[in-house]
Amino acid sequence: MKINLLFVIDSLDCAGAEKSLVTLLGLLDYSKFTVDLMLFAHGKELEKLVPKEVKILQPLRYTNFSNLRLNDAIIASITKSEYRMLLSRLKYSSNLRKKKYSNSQKARLFWQSTSKVIESNPTEYDVAISYAQGVPTFYVAEKVRAKKKIAWVNVSYRLAATEKQFQKKYYDQYDKVVAVSDTTKEIFLETFPAYSKLVNVVYDINNPHFINEMAIIGEGYKDNFDGIRILTIGRLAHQKGYDIALDACKKLKDAGVPFRWYALGKGPLKEEIKKNIEENELTDHFILLGVESNPYPYIKNADVYVQTSKFEGYGIAIAEARMLNIPVVTTRFDAVFSQMIDEKNGLVVDMNSEAVCEGILKIIHNHSLRESIIKYQKAEKKGNLEEVEKVYQLIE
């Protein structure tokens, strides 16, 4: 009899955890498993890459309700007696307007506001997996029946006392916790030392065959630029350090380097970043490309891949650049040395714009260093498909 699995994640937008999940789903043996996938937001780019064997569950009633325009939501609450949903939505929106919150705070506010109107999953599963911290973790803990529950943690998870207290009662419902790097595990256990016997490390899974195939199909840059192409991939959010990237971009411009710096991603800082670009006259130098479901032609045709993150659980885009033999310049975030070897497969620099700029210039101008990095990358082990076996051991 097949093992009945449920995976839960916020959405399949183009980001690291989402790409890792899609890769894992593409590698599962469907003669052994039946798989349901639960999303809190639908219609994102990576959904088209989900294997046909996976059943994407219908949206939650609250998901559909929250997507209505406010006037339509008010009408629906009257005609369909959805008053509790309307109050939950208004409560969450009101809380968000009070101040700026971290992702963990937003997840708590969302669940506190809406959990009572979110229906439970009617199926009992052999294994239920929340593939991201926050709302997926709360949902699987409270709304899903399963013989075994596994929580994935894919960021450096330092929590304030309020968030720690709130989340502990949900993690108490899990049989296993998976961290995506040794550093992520260490940081998680700083917050939740009581779970030391539950935590396993499974790295974000990268499939080099898939990435190389995707890199030669589809379109990449369309501007016919013949200078140095720099690429960054990441959500337009504080975590990814775009303030550092933009200041480094200005320094490169002042240095007279013929370059364009491209960014793939979307997020809450889009307007702020656009304003910074205009104010610093970087319109021709820092290019926001939005979201692409296939970023690999962009990576393959970049001269330098740059990651200015302030924290990461692993850094899947760095791994993808390495697999395509593109020199990397990255900030020294917590988990960076789980895959980077400074001056071997790229440069690891201090978390400031001067260091990032110097690292890029070093890659551009020091041809022997650049060639030695590419040579090292070509000889590196590509991908980590063996991590799937760790997933099987957790599940079976």
C-alpha positions in Angstrom: 0.0 0.0 0.0 1.3 3.5 -0.9 2.3 6.0 1.8 -0.1 8.9 1.8 1.8 12.2 2.0 0.8 15.8 2.5 3.1 18.7 1.8 2.1 22.3 2.9 3.9 25.5 1.8 2.7 29.1 1.5 2.9 29.2 -2.3 5.0 28.1 -5.2 6.4 31.5 -6.0 10.0 31.6 -7.3 12.1 31.3 -4.2 14.5 28.9 -2.6 12.3 26.7 -0.5 9.7 26.6 -3.3 12.3 25.5 -5.8 13.6 22.9 -3.4 10.1 21.5 -2.9 9.4 21.3 -6.6 12.7 19.5 -7.1 11.9 17.0 -4.4 8.4 16.4 -5.8 10.0 15.7 -9.2 12.3 13.0 -7.7 9.8 11.1 -5.5 9.0 7.5 -6.5 5.2 7.6 -7.1 5.0 3.9 -7.1 5.5 4.2 -3.3 3.7 7.5 -2.5 0.5 9.3 -3.1 1.0 13.0 -2.6 -1.3 16.0 -1.9 0.0 19.5 -1.9 -1.6 22.3 0.1 -1.0 26.0 -0.8 -2.1 29.2 0.9 -1.7 31.2 -2.4 -2.4 29.7 -5.8 -1.4 30.6 -9.4 2.4 31.2 -8.8 5.1 30.6 -11.3 6.4 27.2 -10.1 3.1 25.5 -10.0 3.6 24.6 -13.7 6.6 22.4 -12.7 4.7 20.3 -10.2 4.6 16.6 -11.4 1.2 15.4 -12.7 1.1 12.7 -10.0 0.8 15.4 -7.3 -2.7 16.5 -6.4 -2.8 20.2 -5.7 -5.7 20.6 -3.2 -8.4 23.2 -3.7 -7.9 26.5 -2.0 -9.1 27.0 1.5 -12.4 28.8 1.8 -10.5 31.6 3.6 -8.0 31.8 0.8 -10.8 32.4 -1.7 -12.4 34.9 0.6 -9.2 36.9 1.2 -8.7 37.2 -2.5 -12.0 39.1 -2.9 -12.0 42.9 -3.2 -13.1 44.3 0.1 -16.5 45.4 -1.2 -17.1 41.9 -2.6 -16.0 40.4 0.7 -18.5 42.5 2.6 -21.2 41.5 0.2 -20.2 37.8 0.5 -20.2 38.1 4.3 -23.8 39.3 4.2 -25.2 37.0 1.6 -23.3 33.9 2.7 -23.2 34.6 6.4 -19.4 34.8 6.4 -19.2 37.4 9.2 -16.4 35.6 11.0 -14.2 35.5 7.9 -14.7 39.2 7.4 -13.9 40.0 11.0 -10.8 37.8 10.8 -9.7 39.5 7.6 -10.3 43.0 9.0 -8.5 42.1 12.2 -5.4 40.9 10.4 -5.3 43.9 8.1 -5.7 46.3 11.0 -2.9 44.6 12.9 -0.5 44.9 9.9 -1.1 48.6 9.6 0.0 49.3 13.1 3.8 48.9 12.5 6.4 47.0 10.6 6.6 43.3 11.5 9.1 40.5 10.9 8.0 37.5 8.9 7.6 35.4 12.1 5.4 38.2 13.7 3.2 38.4 10.5 2.7 34.6 10.6 1.7 34.8 14.2 -0.7 37.7 13.6 -2.2 35.9 10.6 -2.8 32.7 12.5 -4.2 34.4 15.6 -6.6 36.4 13.4 -7.7 33.6 11.0 -7.1 30.1 12.5 -10.7 29.8 13.8 -12.2 30.2 10.4 -9.7 28.0 8.5 -11.1 24.5 8.0 -9.3 21.3 9.0 -8.1 19.0 6.3 -10.6 16.1 6.1 -8.0 13.4 5.1 -5.9 11.4 7.5 -2.3 11.1 6.2 0.5 8.8 7.0 2.9 11.7 6.9 2.2 15.5 6.8 5.1 17.9 6.1 5.1 21.6 6.6 7.8 22.7 4.1 8.3 26.1 5.6 8.2 27.7 9.0 5.3 30.0 10.0 1.8 29.5 8.7 2.4 26.0 7.1 3.8 24.8 10.4 0.8 26.1 12.4 -1.6 24.6 9.9 -0.1 21.1 9.9 0.1 21.1 13.7 -3.5 22.3 14.3 -5.5 21.4 11.2 -4.1 18.1 9.9 -4.4 14.5 11.2 -1.4 12.4 10.4 0.5 9.5 11.9 3.7 11.4 11.6 4.3 15.2 11.3 7.6 16.7 10.0 8.4 20.5 10.1 11.0 21.9 7.6 13.0 25.0 8.7 14.7 26.8 5.8 15.9 30.1 7.4 18.1 31.1 10.2 15.3 31.0 12.8 16.1 33.4 15.7 12.9 34.4 17.5 12.0 37.0 20.1 10.5 35.7 23.4 6.9 36.3 22.2 7.3 34.4 19.0 9.2 31.6 20.7 6.4 31.1 23.3 3.8 31.2 20.6 5.5 28.8 18.2 6.6 26.2 20.8 3.1 24.8 21.2 3.0 24.1 17.5 6.4 22.5 17.2 5.4 20.3 20.2 3.0 18.6 17.8 5.8 17.4 15.5 7.7 14.1 15.4 10.7 15.5 13.4 12.1 18.8 12.5 14.3 19.2 9.4 16.9 22.0 9.0 18.4 22.7 5.6 21.9 23.2 6.8 24.0 22.5 9.9 24.1 26.2 10.7 20.3 26.4 10.4 20.0 23.5 12.9 22.4 25.2 15.3 20.4 28.4 15.2 17.1 26.6 15.5 18.3 24.8 18.6 19.5 28.1 20.1 15.8 29.0 20.2 14.4 25.6 20.9 17.1 23.5 22.7 14.5 21.0 23.9 14.1 19.6 20.3 17.7 18.5 20.0 16.7 14.9 19.5 14.1 15.7 16.9 16.2 17.8 14.4 17.7 16.3 11.3 19.7 18.1 8.5 18.5 17.6 4.9 20.0 20.1 2.5 17.9 21.9 -0.1 17.8 19.4 -3.0 19.4 20.5 -6.3 19.1 18.5 -9.5 22.0 19.4 -11.8 20.5 17.6 -14.8 17.2 19.6 -14.5 19.1 22.9 -14.1 21.4 22.4 -17.0 18.5 21.4 -19.3 16.5 24.4 -18.2 19.5 26.7 -18.7 19.5 26.0 -22.5 15.8 26.5 -23.1 13.7 29.5 -22.7 14.8 33.1 -22.9 17.3 35.1 -20.8 18.5 38.7 -21.2 16.8 40.6 -24.0 18.8 43.9 -24.0 21.8 43.0 -26.2 24.1 44.5 -23.6 27.8 43.5 -24.2 29.4 44.6 -20.9 29.7 42.7 -17.6 26.4 41.1 -16.5 25.9 40.8 -12.7 23.0 38.8 -11.4 21.2 38.6 -8.1 18.2 36.4 -7.4 16.0 36.9 -4.3 12.8 38.3 -2.9 12.8 42.1 -2.8 12.9 42.1 1.0 15.2 43.1 3.9 16.7 39.6 4.2 18.3 39.8 0.8 20.3 42.9 1.5 19.3 45.0 -1.5 20.5 48.1 0.3 24.0 46.7 0.2 23.6 45.7 -3.5 22.4 49.1 -4.5 25.2 50.9 -2.7 27.7 48.5 -4.2 26.2 49.2 -7.6 26.7 52.9 -7.2 30.3 52.3 -6.3 30.8 50.2 -9.4 29.3 52.9 -11.5 31.6 55.5 -10.0 34.5 53.2 -10.7 33.7 53.4 -14.4 33.0 49.7 -14.9 30.9 48.8 -18.0 28.2 46.6 -16.3 24.6 46.0 -15.7 23.3 44.5 -12.5 20.1 42.5 -12.9 17.8 41.3 -10.1 15.2 38.5 -10.4 12.5 38.7 -7.8 9.6 40.6 -6.3 8.6 41.6 -2.9 7.5 44.4 -0.5 10.6 46.6 -1.1 10.0 47.0 -4.8 8.9 50.6 -4.7 11.6 51.6 -2.2 14.3 49.9 -4.4 12.9 51.6 -7.6 13.1 55.0 -5.8 16.7 54.3 -4.7 17.6 53.4 -8.3 16.1 56.7 -9.6 17.6 58.9 -6.9 21.1 57.5 -7.5 20.8 57.6 -11.3 21.2 53.8 -11.6 18.4 53.3 -14.1 20.8 52.0 -16.7 22.8 49.9 -14.2 20.4 48.2 -11.8 17.7 46.4 -13.7 14.6 44.8 -11.9 13.5 41.8 -14.1 10.6 40.7 -11.9 9.9 37.0 -11.6 10.9 34.3 -14.1 9.8 30.6 -13.6 13.0 29.6 -15.4 15.9 31.8 -14.1 18.6 29.4 -15.4 19.3 31.1 -18.8 19.9 34.3 -16.8 22.3 32.5 -14.5 24.1 30.7 -17.3 24.7 34.0 -19.2 25.8 36.1 -16.2 29.5 36.9 -15.6 29.2 37.2 -11.9 26.5 36.0 -9.5 26.2 38.1 -6.4 24.3 37.3 -3.1 24.0 40.2 -0.6 21.9 38.3 1.9 21.9 39.2 5.6 20.7 35.7 6.5 19.8 32.5 4.7 19.0 28.9 5.7 21.2 27.6 2.9 21.3 29.8 -0.2 19.9 27.8 -3.1 20.5 30.4 -5.8 24.2 30.3 -4.9 24.2 26.5 -5.4 22.5 26.9 -8.8 25.1 29.5 -9.9 27.9 27.1 -8.8 26.3 24.3 -10.8 26.3 26.5 -13.9 30.0 27.4 -13.2 29.4 31.1 -12.6 31.8 32.9 -10.2 30.0 33.9 -7.0 30.5 36.8 -4.7 28.5 36.5 -1.5 28.2 38.1 1.9 29.2 36.1 5.0 25.8 35.1 6.3 25.4 32.4 8.9 25.1 29.3 6.7 27.4 30.5 3.8 30.2 28.0 4.5 27.9 25.1 4.2 28.6 25.4 0.5 31.2 28.2 -0.1 35.0 27.9 0.1 36.5 31.4 -0.1 38.6 32.0 -3.2 37.9 28.4 -4.4 34.3 28.4 -5.7 33.8 32.1 -5.2 34.5 35.0 -2.8 32.9 35.3 0.6 33.1 39.0 1.7 32.0 41.1 4.6 28.4 42.2 4.8 28.8 45.8 3.5 28.8 47.5 0.1 32.5 48.2 0.0 33.4 44.6 0.4 30.8 43.5 -2.2 32.1 46.0 -4.7 35.7 45.0 -4.1 34.8 41.3 -4.5 33.1 42.0 -7.9 36.0 44.1 -9.1 38.3 41.3 -8.1 36.4 38.7 -10.1 36.2 41.1 -13.1 39.8 42.2 -13.2 41.8 39.3 -11.8 41.5 36.9 -14.8 43.6 34.2 -13.3 41.4 34.1 -10.1 38.2 34.1 -12.2 39.5 31.2 -14.3 40.7 29.2 -11.2 37.2 29.7 -9.6 35.5 28.4 -12.8 37.9 25.5 -13.0 37.2 24.6 -9.4 33.4 24.8 -9.9 33.6 22.5 -12.9 35.4 19.9 -10.8 33.0 20.3 -7.9 30.4 17.6 -7.1 27.2 18.7 -8.9 23.9 18.6 -7.0 22.9 16.5 -4.0 20.3 14.1 -5.2 21.4 11.7 -2.4 19.5 14.0 0.0 16.3 12.3 -1.3 17.3 9.2 0.6 17.3 11.2 3.8 13.8 12.3 3.0 12.7 8.6 2.4 14.2 7.6 5.8 12.3 10.3 7.6 9.0 9.4 5.8 9.2 5.5 5.9 
